[in-house]
Structures are given as structure tokens and as C-alpha cells.
Amino acid sequence: MNDVMSTILNHRSIRHFEDKALSTEQIREIVSCAQAASTSSFIQAYSIIGVKDVEKKKKLAELAGNQEYVLKNGHFFIFCADLHRHSFIGENKEENINQSIESTEKFMVALIDAALAAQNTAIAAESMGLGICYIGGIRNKLEEVKELLKTPERVIPLFGMAVGYPSKLTDQKPRLPMNHIYHEDEYEQDKGVYASQLEEYDEVISSYYTKRTNGKRKDRWTDQITNMLNKPTRMYMKEFIEKNKMNLK
Amino acid sequence: MNDVMSTILNHRSIRHFEDKALSTEQIREIVSCAQAASTSSFIQAYSIIGVKDVEKKKKLAELAGNQEYVLKNGHFFIFCADLHRHSFIGENKEENINQSIESTEKFMVALIDAALAAQNTAIAAESMGLGICYIGGIRNKLEEVKELLKTPERVIPLFGMAVGYPSKLTDQKPRLPMNHIYHEDEYEQDKGVYASQLEEYDEVISSYYTKRTNGKRKDRWTDQITNMLNKPTRMYMKEFIEKNKMNLK
């Protein structure tokens, strides 16, 4: 086990930060790491917006569902799928590349590019002793987020990341059994095995909550999942994406 | 600069590997790291398929556009967006969660989850002295990939990753200028600045190729981009995704 793997395995989401901003140098180092990630066919279809302005952070915290740690952190990053620069290049060269740019395939490429850069950001920050928390909540109100950050067409803000000096550590939640996530040569074909892996995991999660709350909570993972998915959220997403001239053809 | 950041910054895609398979222990360690990545609201909406079977690898190499390193490596991973387990849980509990599962929002969540796990995989492997290469080429023919790996509905194979002991190192390609990828407080509003950043980068890439090829190639990045995007690819993607009961509502 080397230092890199220890850093990765030690990850937990941090939601309480000291009142201490990251330095410009720290931000530059972190963004260099983000940029070092792989990118599909060298397309570099993402952008990162660092938010320092306190009023903007307040507004973002509110839009993300009153998440205090969107305001109170060392720095706040927003990762965007970005095909704007490609579209800009196409227009300047008078090349018609819109069919590509508006395809589901390229939407996927941009999402994946942004996520790879984001995970490098997370690991780099954690290696510096900082904590991080991904913020999907900015997708609650993308129209407002877009206005706040003045993102042009073909840029979709995907998620935020609060980074800072941890002031309160959190526990690590146990993940799905490895043999449920990881298959060899083909996807698990035995429904009995598949179901029993999920049951096994329900027990793990239930004991995790029992221990943590002195028996007050006993949630099973599969119940959490159905409770969450029973309520469809952000159903405006397709419309928003298409309005911003990306996807979904 | 710590070891973690050096590992991240030292990344380059490796396409030539020694004929030496990863051990089961190495694979387990790498997959543990993948699982340690953040996951949106604890949904864990991805799966990884490790391919060892030589016939399957040959077929995958062919489907990916005759990429030899899909066959010749230490291990081959395929990362999938996976809402199958959630759908399976919903059916077992007789809960109707299909509206959620078939939303664009949840498709994005699954893609991002898979990509975060993949980037942890890449960094973990590189920290062990291994090299990696992402393989988007499996998206050329997803119908065949799906058949080969027997993935059920609501599982979308997104990309592969060849991992192994490097037998030939490659150069690192310079990335876009940091101030083009990274904005503060709002997206760059000045089109002149935006255009000049791209021009600056064209010079960087052009010198990179000139040096590497003794002047035979002088490609500019913006030309590479328009050449690539002039030819729309994988335009069947939306249809494939919908046929597999994910997305795009």
C-alpha cells in the first residue's frame, strides 16, 4: 500500500471547514492536477469555475438546497461539461461541426472529461491535507447557476466541489461488496447471487447506522435507494441541456 | 509537491505493455480504490467488468477499431453506467422507480459515478508503477460489446481501460492554457481573450509536434478539433441508450 492508494482509500466527504481560504498557489497546483487527467481524443471538453465572490457563494449555497458548506469552505469549484470552445472554433473556421457537438455521444464525452478532471482535483486536494465534498445540488437550479456564472451556450455546470481545511471529520460509509460492483469476463448472470450480495450489503449498512446512532437508525441501503428514486428529481434536465444547445440527438 | 501530485502530473497514456498479467491481489487493490471514490447520494450507479478471457479481449480489440493494446496488456477493465441494480431492487420491492431511472438526470449521475471510479483506478494503477490507457473505442459497437459481456438492461458500457507494465513510454501532450480551462467567479466574457488563448495553445501544440516529428507534423489543436468534429461518430448512441432503458427523458 503506497501513499497514493492510502490517500484514495482514506477519502470521506467533508462538510465542515475551517475559515481559511486556499492560496492562489494551492489552487494552481490543484488545477494543474485536474488538467493532467486523460481526455477523450484530446478534446478537453470541460471547464472549471472557481468561485471566490462571497455573494455568489451565498447564492450557490441557497440554490444547492441551503448547503452551508457551499459558502463556508477554502475554495469552491464548479465543473462543467464544455463544448463551447469547440463550437467557437468551428464558427471561426466556418466549419459545420454542430451535428457532432449536439450528439449524445459528445455529451457523454464532455461529462466524462469533466468527471475525470474533477476526481484528480479531489485526490490532489486530499493529498494536501484538504477535505472535499462533491455538490450535485447545483443541478437543482441550473438556469440560475448559469446566470450567476455567465456560462455561454454549450456549457453545462455539472457539480460543485467544496474544498478546504477540515474542521470535523466524518466516517467512511462502507461500499457495495466488491464482487457486486466488479465482475469478471461477464456481468453476473445468477439472479440469486446478485440478490444475496444486495442482502449482505443491507446488513452491513444497517449495522453501520446502528453503531453510529446507538440504534436510532437502522437504514438498509436498498430502502434508501427506493426512497430516493421514488421521488424523481431534476426532471427539467433534458430541456435545460437542449436549450443550451448540447445533446441529445 | 507530494508523491500523490507527482503521480497525477506524471500521467501519460500507455499503449505498449509487457506480457505480464496483473495479480488477483493487484486487481483487488485497484478495485478497492475505484470503490473509494465519491458517489452521488450514495447511489453507486456503476459497475466494472474485468476482462481476462483472451477470446473476449481479441473481440474487444477488434470492436474498438483494431487497437492492439486492448488485447495486449496486464488487465482490461470496462467501466459501465449501471442502474440495473437499482431497477432490480425497485422490482423486488414493487416500487415504481422507473421515472427516476429513465431520466436524463440519473443517466448523468451514473456516467459521473463511473468516471470518478475510473479515475481512481487510473491513479491507483499508476501509483503501482503500471501504465493505463482509456479506451473510448468500445463505444464504436456497443451492441456487440453488450452481447460479449452479457450486460443486462440499464447497463451502458462507457469505456475501457488497458492497464499493465509499460514497455514503451510516451510523451505528455501539453494541455490547454490553465486560464482557458479555469475561470474565476464567471466564465470568460471577453471573446478576444478567449480567442487569443486558443491561438497561444495552437502555437504550443504545433511546436510540440514539430519537435517530436522533426518538423514532419505541425498540427494545430484547433485544426485537430475541427477535423475530428467534422465527422460525426457513434450517432446511434441515443437509440442504444434508450433501447437499454436508460435515459433520456
Contacts between the chains, C-beta under 8 A, distances in Angstrom:
chain1	res1	chain2	res2	distance
A	1	B	29	7.6
A	2	B	3	7.5
A	2	B	127	5.2
A	2	B	128	7.1
A	3	B	2	7.5
A	3	B	3	4.9
A	3	B	4	6.3
A	3	B	127	7.8
A	4	B	3	6.3
A	4	B	4	4.9
A	4	B	7	5.1
A	4	B	123	6.3
A	4	B	124	6.9
A	4	B	126	7.8
A	4	B	127	3.4
A	5	B	29	6.7
A	5	B	33	5.8
A	5	B	124	5.5
A	5	B	127	5.9
A	5	B	128	7.8
A	7	B	4	5.1
A	8	B	33	4.5
A	8	B	36	5.4
A	8	B	37	7.9
A	8	B	120	5.5
A	8	B	123	6.6
A	8	B	124	5.9
A	9	B	32	6.5
A	9	B	33	6.3
A	9	B	36	5.1
A	10	B	36	8.0
A	11	B	36	5.0
A	11	B	37	7.1
A	11	B	38	7.1
A	13	B	38	6.5
A	28	B	178	7.0
A	29	B	1	7.6
A	29	B	5	6.7
A	31	B	178	5.8
A	31	B	181	7.2
A	31	B	182	4.8
A	32	B	9	6.5
A	32	B	178	7.0
A	33	B	5	5.8
A	33	B	8	4.5
A	33	B	9	6.3
A	34	B	181	7.7
A	35	B	175	4.3
A	35	B	176	7.4
A	35	B	178	6.8
A	35	B	181	6.1
A	36	B	8	5.4
A	36	B	9	5.1
A	36	B	10	8.0
A	36	B	11	5.1
A	36	B	175	7.3
A	37	B	8	7.9
A	37	B	11	7.1
A	37	B	119	6.3
A	37	B	122	8.0
A	38	B	11	7.1
A	38	B	13	6.5
A	38	B	122	6.9
A	38	B	132	7.9
A	38	B	134	4.8
A	40	B	134	7.3
A	40	B	136	5.1
A	41	B	136	7.0
A	41	B	228	6.2
A	42	B	173	6.5
A	42	B	221	7.7
A	42	B	224	6.9
A	43	B	225	7.0
A	43	B	228	7.3
A	44	B	175	6.8
A	44	B	176	5.3
A	44	B	181	7.1
A	46	B	181	7.3
A	47	B	181	5.8
A	47	B	182	7.5
A	47	B	183	6.5
A	47	B	187	7.1
A	48	B	181	6.2
A	48	B	182	5.0
A	48	B	183	7.2
A	49	B	182	7.8
A	49	B	183	4.7
A	49	B	184	7.3
A	49	B	185	7.4
A	49	B	186	7.2
A	49	B	187	6.5
A	50	B	182	6.5
A	50	B	183	7.2
A	50	B	184	5.0
A	50	B	185	7.6
A	51	B	184	7.7
A	51	B	185	6.0
A	52	B	184	6.2
A	52	B	185	6.0
A	53	B	185	4.8
A	56	B	185	6.1
A	85	B	180	7.4
A	85	B	194	7.6
A	85	B	198	6.9
A	86	B	225	5.6
A	86	B	229	6.2
A	88	B	194	6.9
A	88	B	195	7.7
A	88	B	198	7.8
A	89	B	198	6.7
A	89	B	222	4.7
A	89	B	225	5.5
A	89	B	226	6.2
A	90	B	225	8.0
A	90	B	226	5.9
A	90	B	229	6.6
A	92	B	195	7.3
A	92	B	222	7.9
A	93	B	222	7.1
A	93	B	226	5.4
A	95	B	226	4.6
A	95	B	229	7.6
A	95	B	230	6.1
A	96	B	230	7.7
A	97	B	226	6.1
A	97	B	229	3.7
A	97	B	230	6.0
A	99	B	232	4.6
A	99	B	235	7.9
A	100	B	228	7.8
A	100	B	229	4.1
A	100	B	230	7.5
A	100	B	231	7.5
A	100	B	232	4.6
A	100	B	233	7.5
A	101	B	229	6.5
A	103	B	232	6.1
A	103	B	234	7.3
A	103	B	235	6.0
A	103	B	237	6.8
A	103	B	238	7.8
A	104	B	237	4.3
A	104	B	238	4.3
A	104	B	241	6.8
A	104	B	248	7.1
A	105	B	139	7.0
A	105	B	233	6.4
A	105	B	234	4.1
A	105	B	235	7.0
A	105	B	237	4.5
A	106	B	229	7.9
A	108	B	111	6.3
A	108	B	139	7.9
A	108	B	158	7.2
A	108	B	237	7.0
A	109	B	136	7.4
A	111	B	108	6.3
A	111	B	111	5.0
A	111	B	112	6.4
A	111	B	115	7.2
A	112	B	111	6.4
A	112	B	115	4.7
A	112	B	158	6.8
A	112	B	159	7.0
A	115	B	111	7.2
A	115	B	112	4.7
A	115	B	115	3.4
A	115	B	116	5.6
A	115	B	119	7.2
A	116	B	115	5.6
A	116	B	118	7.1
A	116	B	119	4.7
A	116	B	122	8.0
A	118	B	116	7.1
A	119	B	37	6.3
A	119	B	115	7.2
A	119	B	116	4.7
A	119	B	119	3.7
A	119	B	120	6.3
A	119	B	123	7.9
A	120	B	8	5.5
A	120	B	119	6.3
A	120	B	123	7.4
A	122	B	37	8.0
A	122	B	38	6.9
A	122	B	116	7.9
A	123	B	4	6.3
A	123	B	8	6.6
A	123	B	119	7.9
A	123	B	120	7.4
A	123	B	123	5.9
A	124	B	4	6.9
A	124	B	5	5.5
A	124	B	8	5.9
A	126	B	4	7.9
A	127	B	2	5.2
A	127	B	3	7.8
A	127	B	4	3.4
A	127	B	5	5.8
A	128	B	2	7.1
A	128	B	5	7.8
A	132	B	38	8.0
A	134	B	38	4.8
A	134	B	40	7.3
A	136	B	40	5.1
A	136	B	41	7.0
A	136	B	109	7.4
A	139	B	105	7.0
A	139	B	108	7.9
A	148	B	186	7.8
A	149	B	183	8.0
A	149	B	185	7.7
A	149	B	186	5.4
A	149	B	187	5.9
A	150	B	186	4.3
A	150	B	187	5.2
A	150	B	189	6.2
A	151	B	187	4.8
A	152	B	187	6.3
A	155	B	187	6.7
A	158	B	108	7.2
A	158	B	112	6.8
A	159	B	40	8.0
A	159	B	112	7.0
A	173	B	42	6.5
A	175	B	35	4.3
A	175	B	36	7.4
A	175	B	44	6.8
A	176	B	35	7.3
A	176	B	44	5.3
A	178	B	28	7.0
A	178	B	31	5.8
A	178	B	32	7.1
A	178	B	35	6.8
A	180	B	85	7.4
A	181	B	31	7.3
A	181	B	34	7.8
A	181	B	35	6.1
A	181	B	44	7.1
A	181	B	46	7.3
A	181	B	47	5.8
A	181	B	48	6.2
A	182	B	31	4.8
A	182	B	47	7.4
A	182	B	48	4.9
A	182	B	49	7.8
A	182	B	50	6.5
A	183	B	47	6.5
A	183	B	48	7.2
A	183	B	49	4.7
A	183	B	50	7.2
A	183	B	149	7.9
A	184	B	49	7.3
A	184	B	50	5.0
A	184	B	51	7.7
A	184	B	52	6.2
A	185	B	49	7.4
A	185	B	50	7.6
A	185	B	51	6.0
A	185	B	52	6.0
A	185	B	53	4.8
A	185	B	56	6.2
A	185	B	149	7.7
A	186	B	49	7.2
A	186	B	148	7.8
A	186	B	149	5.3
A	186	B	150	4.3
A	187	B	47	7.1
A	187	B	49	6.5
A	187	B	149	5.9
A	187	B	150	5.2
A	187	B	151	4.8
A	187	B	152	6.3
A	187	B	155	6.7
A	189	B	150	6.2
A	194	B	85	7.6
A	194	B	88	6.9
A	195	B	88	7.7
A	195	B	92	7.3
A	198	B	85	6.9
A	198	B	88	7.8
A	198	B	89	6.7
A	221	B	42	7.7
A	222	B	89	4.7
A	222	B	92	7.9
A	222	B	93	7.1
A	224	B	42	6.9
A	225	B	43	7.0
A	225	B	86	5.6
A	225	B	89	5.5
A	225	B	90	8.0
A	226	B	89	6.2
A	226	B	90	5.9
A	226	B	93	5.4
A	226	B	95	4.6
A	226	B	97	6.1
A	228	B	41	6.2
A	228	B	43	7.3
A	228	B	100	7.8
A	229	B	86	6.2
A	229	B	90	6.6
A	229	B	95	7.7
A	229	B	97	3.7
A	229	B	100	4.1
A	229	B	101	6.5
A	229	B	106	7.9
A	230	B	95	6.1
A	230	B	96	7.7
A	230	B	97	6.0
A	230	B	100	7.5
A	231	B	100	7.5
A	232	B	99	4.6
A	232	B	100	4.6
A	232	B	103	6.1
A	233	B	100	7.5
A	233	B	105	6.4
A	234	B	103	7.4
A	234	B	105	4.1
A	235	B	99	7.9
A	235	B	103	6.0
A	235	B	105	7.0
A	235	B	249	7.9
A	237	B	103	6.8
A	237	B	104	4.3
A	237	B	105	4.5
A	237	B	108	7.1
A	238	B	103	7.9
A	238	B	104	4.2
A	238	B	248	6.2
A	238	B	249	6.5
A	241	B	104	6.8
A	247	B	248	8.0
A	248	B	104	7.0
A	248	B	238	6.2
A	248	B	247	7.9
A	248	B	248	5.0
A	249	B	235	7.8
A	249	B	238	6.5
